[in-house]
Structures are given as C-alpha cells and as structure tokens.
Amino acid sequence: MLLRRATAADAPRIGQLFYDTITQVNCADYTAAQVAAWRGGWQNLPGWEAKIGSQHFLVAEDDATRPLSGFASLAADGYLDFLFVNTRHQRRGIAGQLLLALLDHATHLGLASLYTDASVTARPFFNHYGFTVEREQQMVVRGVELPNYRMVRSVPLSPASSSK
C-alpha cells in the first residue's frame, strides 16, 4: 500500500470513498436521516479540491486505477479533519498508518496536540490511539443533528515516538 499526498485529480475517488463509508459502515451507528445528511455533498468536487489544497491531505492506495484504500487530512492548526477507510479494507491497519503519518507531519510542524470531531463509529479507534474525549457534541449537518466527540491527543516529540 502506498501513502501519498492527495491531488485534485483524487477528488472524485475521495468523494466516493466518503459516501461508501458513511452509507455502509457508519450506518450502524447513525439513523437513516443522519446518514443522508452526512453523506450529502460527497460529489462536491470543488469542496474536496479546496480541502486537498489547504490541508496536509493523504490518500492510501494499492493501485491508481482502483478505489482508494483510505484518506486522511490534517489542518495547520492540528485539526484532524478526515480519516476514512474503504469499506472493503476495514480492520487492516490502514487507518492507523494514515494517523501515524499525520502524527509525524504534526511533529514536523511543531504542533503540541491534535484534535478531531470523531464519529460514534470512530471513537474506539481514536481511543486506541491515545485520543481522549474532551466533550460530546451535537453537530448540525444539513439541518440534522449528528452526535460526535471532540477528542484530543498530544503530539509525540519525535516521529520515532509516534507509535501509540
């Protein structure tokens, strides 16, 4: 598997992976109305391209002609905005590899901590990687409330110390 910086050309595959994961994985923890609201905008290519251009945005892939295995992004202030893994590649360590790459990048940026708004589905993953819940929150997306958790984690002092 290859981890690399995302480009604007990846936007359609990123959007599709986002849609698929929400509708096939997160649906176990959210209602149909919440899933419909959350997945909305998945085809907004200018929105994805803007995120790719403004954040440290990584994709994981086995082959450029196949669906992405996963993607993740980190804003300059330490906000972990996205971390999604293809439904067919769940529980294979891809999310962990993406997170560790973002932690290494955060170390190089000199960030003291990362924070994210973790879904109900993703909360156990983030707990496993040392994030703690700062607060439970209700995000409103397209007029629908979606529960999630503001989670934080300190950044290791050196890239070599970033493994959990």
PASEBA-1860 file (N, C-alpha, C; in nm, 3 decimals):
! residues 164
1> MLLRRATA> 0.083/-0.118/0.000/0.000/0.000/0.000/0.088/0.125/0.000 ~ 0.049/0.222/-0.077/0.121/0.348/-0.090/0.044/0.460/-0.022 ~ 0.112/0.536/0.065/0.056/0.660/0.119/0.121/0.773/0.043 ~ 0.040/0.868/-0.005/0.093/0.981/-0.079/0.003/1.102/-0.058 ~ 0.057/1.219/-0.092/-0.023/1.341/-0.087/-0.133/1.333/-0.192 ~ -0.250/1.375/-0.155/-0.362/1.379/-0.247/-0.343/1.494/-0.346 ~ -0.402/1.478/-0.463/-0.406/1.584/-0.564/-0.552/1.608/-0.600 ~ -0.576/1.716/-0.670/-0.713/1.748/-0.713/-0.771/1.634/-0.797
9> ADAPRIGQ> -0.688/1.562/-0.869/-0.737/1.451/-0.951/-0.796/1.338/-0.866 ~ -0.761/1.334/-0.737/-0.815/1.231/-0.647/-0.955/1.264/-0.595 ~ -1.000/1.384/-0.615/-1.127/1.429/-0.556/-1.245/1.336/-0.584 ~ -1.265/1.290/-0.707/-1.380/1.200/-0.729/-1.371/1.069/-0.649 ~ -1.252/1.012/-0.638/-1.237/0.887/-0.562/-1.249/0.913/-0.412 ~ -1.203/1.028/-0.366/-1.219/1.065/-0.225/-1.368/1.079/-0.192 ~ -1.440/1.150/-0.277/-1.583/1.167/-0.255/-1.658/1.034/-0.253 ~ -1.622/0.945/-0.343/-1.688/0.814/-0.347/-1.658/0.732/-0.222
17> LFYDTITQ> -1.534/0.734/-0.177/-1.497/0.660/-0.055/-1.572/0.717/0.066 ~ -1.581/0.848/0.074/-1.656/0.916/0.181/-1.801/0.866/0.182 ~ -1.865/0.870/0.066/-2.004/0.826/0.053/-2.019/0.679/0.094 ~ -1.934/0.593/0.039/-1.944/0.450/0.066/-1.926/0.418/0.214 ~ -1.829/0.481/0.277/-1.802/0.452/0.418/-1.919/0.495/0.506 ~ -1.971/0.613/0.481/-2.083/0.662/0.562/-2.206/0.574/0.543 ~ -2.235/0.537/0.418/-2.357/0.459/0.391/-2.344/0.311/0.424 ~ -2.221/0.258/0.431/-2.204/0.115/0.455/-2.142/0.080/0.590
25> VNCADYTA> -2.073/0.174/0.654/-2.009/0.147/0.783/-2.075/0.230/0.894 ~ -2.076/0.361/0.877/-2.130/0.448/0.980/-2.281/0.430/0.999 ~ -2.347/0.372/0.902/-2.492/0.350/0.911/-2.528/0.262/1.031 ~ -2.433/0.186/1.084/-2.459/0.102/1.202/-2.478/0.186/1.328 ~ -2.425/0.309/1.328/-2.431/0.394/1.447/-2.517/0.518/1.432 ~ -2.571/0.540/1.313/-2.649/0.661/1.284/-2.779/0.623/1.214 ~ -2.880/0.706/1.231/-3.010/0.681/1.168/-3.001/0.709/1.018 ~ -3.101/0.663/0.945/-3.106/0.686/0.800/-3.104/0.836/0.769
33> AQVAAWRG> -3.175/0.916/0.847/-3.177/1.061/0.825/-3.040/1.122/0.851 ~ -2.972/1.075/0.955/-2.838/1.126/0.985/-2.739/1.087/0.875 ~ -2.747/0.965/0.826/-2.660/0.920/0.717/-2.685/1.002/0.592 ~ -2.810/1.025/0.559/-2.843/1.103/0.440/-2.788/1.245/0.449 ~ -2.798/1.306/0.565/-2.746/1.442/0.582/-2.594/1.443/0.574 ~ -2.531/1.348/0.640/-2.384/1.342/0.647/-2.322/1.317/0.511 ~ -2.382/1.228/0.434/-2.322/1.193/0.304/-2.347/1.300/0.198 ~ -2.442/1.389/0.223/-2.472/1.494/0.127/-2.348/1.575/0.095
41> GWQNLPGW> -2.333/1.614/-0.029/-2.217/1.693/-0.069/-2.098/1.609/-0.109 ~ -2.112/1.478/-0.109/-1.999/1.391/-0.142/-1.948/1.413/-0.284 ~ -2.032/1.467/-0.371/-1.992/1.492/-0.509/-1.945/1.636/-0.531 ~ -1.925/1.710/-0.424/-1.881/1.849/-0.432/-1.731/1.853/-0.461 ~ -1.695/1.837/-0.588/-1.553/1.831/-0.624/-1.477/1.958/-0.588 ~ -1.534/2.078/-0.610/-1.460/2.198/-0.566/-1.433/2.200/-0.415 ~ -1.527/2.148/-0.337/-1.507/2.141/-0.192/-1.394/2.047/-0.155 ~ -1.391/1.929/-0.218/-1.281/1.835/-0.193/-1.149/1.894/-0.238
49> EAKIGSQH> -1.147/1.957/-0.355/-1.023/2.015/-0.407/-0.972/2.124/-0.314 ~ -1.063/2.203/-0.255/-1.023/2.308/-0.161/-0.958/2.246/-0.036 ~ -1.017/2.138/0.016/-0.959/2.070/0.133/-0.821/2.012/0.098 ~ -0.810/1.951/-0.019/-0.683/1.893/-0.063/-0.576/2.002/-0.071 ~ -0.615/2.119/-0.121/-0.520/2.229/-0.136/-0.482/2.298/-0.007 ~ -0.570/2.296/0.092/-0.545/2.373/0.214/-0.496/2.289/0.332 ~ -0.505/2.157/0.323/-0.467/2.070/0.434/-0.357/1.973/0.390 ~ -0.292/1.913/0.488/-0.199/1.803/0.459/-0.289/1.682/0.437
57> FLVAEDDA> -0.317/1.650/0.313/-0.420/1.553/0.274/-0.352/1.432/0.212 ~ -0.370/1.316/0.274/-0.307/1.192/0.228/-0.410/1.095/0.175 ~ -0.369/1.015/0.076/-0.450/0.903/0.032/-0.368/0.775/0.043 ~ -0.437/0.665/0.064/-0.377/0.532/0.066/-0.435/0.457/-0.053 ~ -0.345/0.396/-0.131/-0.393/0.322/-0.248/-0.302/0.204/-0.277 ~ -0.362/0.104/-0.340/-0.286/-0.011/-0.386/-0.252/0.006/-0.534 ~ -0.342/0.073/-0.605/-0.330/0.085/-0.750/-0.409/0.209/-0.790 ~ -0.351/0.293/-0.872/-0.416/0.419/-0.912/-0.544/0.397/-0.991
65> TRPLSGFA> -0.565/0.276/-1.043/-0.686/0.251/-1.122/-0.799/0.194/-1.038 ~ -0.772/0.162/-0.910/-0.873/0.102/-0.823/-0.924/0.206/-0.724 ~ -1.032/0.175/-0.653/-1.077/0.268/-0.548/-0.968/0.289/-0.444 ~ -0.968/0.406/-0.384/-0.872/0.434/-0.277/-0.894/0.340/-0.160 ~ -0.788/0.310/-0.088/-0.799/0.229/0.034/-0.840/0.316/0.152 ~ -0.800/0.444/0.149/-0.835/0.535/0.257/-0.784/0.674/0.230 ~ -0.823/0.768/0.316/-0.772/0.904/0.309/-0.781/0.969/0.445 ~ -0.696/1.070/0.465/-0.694/1.142/0.592/-0.637/1.281/0.568
73> SLAADGYL> -0.675/1.376/0.654/-0.622/1.512/0.636/-0.603/1.581/0.770 ~ -0.505/1.672/0.769/-0.470/1.749/0.888/-0.456/1.895/0.850 ~ -0.529/1.981/0.921/-0.517/2.126/0.901/-0.397/2.178/0.978 ~ -0.351/2.294/0.942/-0.229/2.352/1.001/-0.241/2.376/1.151 ~ -0.364/2.390/1.202/-0.382/2.415/1.346/-0.392/2.287/1.428 ~ -0.376/2.169/1.363/-0.383/2.043/1.434/-0.518/1.975/1.428 ~ -0.609/2.028/1.348/-0.742/1.966/1.335/-0.734/1.850/1.237 ~ -0.759/1.730/1.287/-0.767/1.611/1.203/-0.908/1.610/1.145
81> DFLFVNTR> -0.919/1.654/1.020/-1.049/1.677/0.957/-1.111/1.548/0.905 ~ -1.034/1.466/0.836/-1.087/1.343/0.776/-0.998/1.224/0.808 ~ -1.062/1.109/0.827/-0.992/0.981/0.835/-1.095/0.875/0.799 ~ -1.090/0.829/0.675/-1.186/0.733/0.622/-1.112/0.618/0.555 ~ -1.166/0.497/0.570/-1.108/0.378/0.508/-1.217/0.309/0.427 ~ -1.179/0.263/0.311/-1.268/0.191/0.220/-1.337/0.077/0.294 ~ -1.464/0.058/0.264/-1.542/-0.047/0.332/-1.481/-0.185/0.315 ~ -1.412/-0.210/0.204/-1.352/-0.341/0.179/-1.214/-0.356/0.245
89> HQRRGIAG> -1.165/-0.248/0.305/-1.031/-0.251/0.364/-1.032/-0.220/0.514 ~ -1.148/-0.232/0.577/-1.159/-0.207/0.720/-1.077/-0.309/0.799 ~ -1.022/-0.265/0.911/-0.950/-0.351/1.006/-0.825/-0.416/0.946 ~ -0.757/-0.343/0.860/-0.632/-0.392/0.801/-0.514/-0.300/0.836 ~ -0.536/-0.206/0.927/-0.428/-0.119/0.970/-0.410/0.007/0.887 ~ -0.496/0.029/0.790/-0.481/0.145/0.702/-0.506/0.274/0.779 ~ -0.610/0.278/0.859/-0.639/0.400/0.936/-0.523/0.431/1.030 ~ -0.466/0.329/1.092/-0.352/0.350/1.180/-0.232/0.406/1.106
97> QLLLALLD> -0.205/0.355/0.987/-0.093/0.407/0.908/-0.117/0.552/0.868 ~ -0.238/0.583/0.829/-0.270/0.722/0.794/-0.253/0.813/0.915 ~ -0.305/0.771/1.029/-0.294/0.852/1.150/-0.148/0.873/1.190 ~ -0.068/0.767/1.187/0.073/0.782/1.224/0.146/0.876/1.128 ~ 0.111/0.873/1.001/0.172/0.966/0.906/0.132/1.110/0.938 ~ 0.008/1.131/0.979/-0.035/1.266/1.018/0.033/1.310/1.147 ~ 0.052/1.217/1.241/0.123/1.250/1.365/0.267/1.290/1.335 ~ 0.332/1.219/1.244/0.468/1.256/1.205/0.470/1.396/1.144
105> HATHLGLA> 0.372/1.425/1.060/0.365/1.558/0.999/0.342/1.664/1.107 ~ 0.254/1.635/1.202/0.227/1.729/1.311/0.353/1.756/1.393 ~ 0.434/1.652/1.414/0.561/1.668/1.484/0.652/1.763/1.408 ~ 0.662/1.744/1.278/0.746/1.830/1.196/0.696/1.975/1.194 ~ 0.563/1.992/1.210/0.507/2.127/1.216/0.527/2.191/1.354 ~ 0.566/2.110/1.452/0.584/2.160/1.587/0.454/2.174/1.664 ~ 0.350/2.102/1.622/0.221/2.108/1.692/0.230/2.034/1.825 ~ 0.164/2.086/1.927/0.164/2.022/2.058/0.055/1.916/2.068
113> SLYTDASV> -0.054/1.933/1.991/-0.165/1.838/2.000/-0.245/1.836/1.871 ~ -0.324/1.730/1.859/-0.421/1.716/1.751/-0.559/1.712/1.814 ~ -0.658/1.755/1.738/-0.796/1.741/1.783/-0.882/1.702/1.664 ~ -0.993/1.635/1.693/-1.082/1.589/1.588/-1.224/1.584/1.641 ~ -1.318/1.578/1.550/-1.458/1.555/1.584/-1.489/1.414/1.538 ~ -1.474/1.318/1.627/-1.485/1.176/1.593/-1.631/1.130/1.595 ~ -1.665/1.052/1.496/-1.799/0.993/1.492/-1.813/0.889/1.602 ~ -1.937/0.849/1.626/-1.962/0.740/1.721/-1.885/0.616/1.675
121> TARPFFNH> -1.883/0.592/1.545/-1.815/0.476/1.488/-1.665/0.483/1.511 ~ -1.606/0.600/1.495/-1.460/0.616/1.502/-1.406/0.635/1.643 ~ -1.491/0.663/1.738/-1.443/0.690/1.875/-1.352/0.579/1.930 ~ -1.388/0.450/1.919/-1.299/0.346/1.972/-1.161/0.346/1.905 ~ -1.156/0.372/1.776/-1.028/0.380/1.706/-0.941/0.490/1.765 ~ -0.999/0.607/1.780/-0.922/0.719/1.834/-0.881/0.695/1.979 ~ -0.969/0.634/2.057/-0.930/0.597/2.194/-0.808/0.507/2.192 ~ -0.807/0.409/2.104/-0.696/0.315/2.093/-0.564/0.386/2.062
129> YGFTVERE> -0.571/0.495/1.988/-0.450/0.569/1.951/-0.423/0.689/2.042 ~ -0.475/0.684/2.163/-0.437/0.782/2.264/-0.517/0.911/2.266 ~ -0.623/0.921/2.190/-0.710/1.039/2.197/-0.804/1.023/2.315 ~ -0.837/1.134/2.377/-0.934/1.133/2.486/-1.050/1.225/2.451 ~ -1.166/1.191/2.504/-1.285/1.271/2.478/-1.279/1.398/2.561 ~ -1.287/1.510/2.494/-1.294/1.640/2.561/-1.440/1.674/2.591 ~ -1.529/1.641/2.495/-1.672/1.665/2.515/-1.754/1.592/2.408 ~ -1.875/1.558/2.444/-1.971/1.507/2.347/-2.040/1.627/2.286
137> QQMVVRGV> -2.072/1.619/2.158/-2.135/1.732/2.092/-2.239/1.685/1.991 ~ -2.326/1.776/1.956/-2.426/1.751/1.853/-2.397/1.847/1.738 ~ -2.340/1.792/1.631/-2.314/1.873/1.513/-2.443/1.879/1.431 ~ -2.470/1.991/1.369/-2.587/2.003/1.282/-2.537/2.006/1.139 ~ -2.578/1.905/1.062/-2.539/1.892/0.922/-2.665/1.887/0.839 ~ -2.681/1.986/0.751/-2.799/1.996/0.665/-2.927/1.985/0.747 ~ -2.926/2.051/0.863/-3.044/2.058/0.948/-3.068/1.937/1.036 ~ -2.977/1.841/1.035/-2.993/1.718/1.114/-2.881/1.709/1.217
145> ELPNYRMV> -2.917/1.676/1.341/-2.817/1.662/1.447/-2.746/1.528/1.436 ~ -2.613/1.532/1.443/-2.531/1.411/1.443/-2.442/1.415/1.567 ~ -2.455/1.315/1.654/-2.367/1.313/1.771/-2.225/1.277/1.731 ~ -2.130/1.343/1.794/-1.989/1.306/1.779/-1.913/1.353/1.901 ~ -1.782/1.336/1.898/-1.700/1.364/2.014/-1.580/1.449/1.975 ~ -1.560/1.559/2.046/-1.435/1.634/2.031/-1.331/1.555/2.110 ~ -1.229/1.509/2.039/-1.124/1.428/2.100/-0.990/1.496/2.076 ~ -0.899/1.480/2.171/-0.767/1.543/2.164/-0.658/1.440/2.197
153> RSVPLSPA> -0.540/1.471/2.147/-0.424/1.387/2.174/-0.299/1.472/2.160 ~ -0.203/1.451/2.250/-0.076/1.522/2.237/0.003/1.462/2.121 ~ 0.091/1.543/2.066/0.176/1.501/1.955/0.309/1.457/2.013 ~ 0.362/1.345/1.966/0.493/1.299/2.016/0.603/1.400/1.987 ~ 0.707/1.395/2.067/0.819/1.487/2.050/0.900/1.459/1.926 ~ 0.903/1.333/1.882/0.979/1.297/1.762/0.901/1.195/1.682 ~ 0.922/1.191/1.551/0.847/1.095/1.468/0.864/0.950/1.516 ~ 0.979/0.915/1.567/1.002/0.777/1.610/0.916/0.739/1.729
161> SSSK> 0.868/0.836/1.804/0.787/0.806/1.922/0.638/0.811/1.895 ~ 0.598/0.819/1.769/0.457/0.838/1.737/0.376/0.709/1.737 ~ 0.434/0.595/1.761/0.355/0.473/1.764/0.285/0.462/1.899 ~ 0.160/0.492/1.896/0.069/0.485/2.010/0.127/0.536/2.132
END
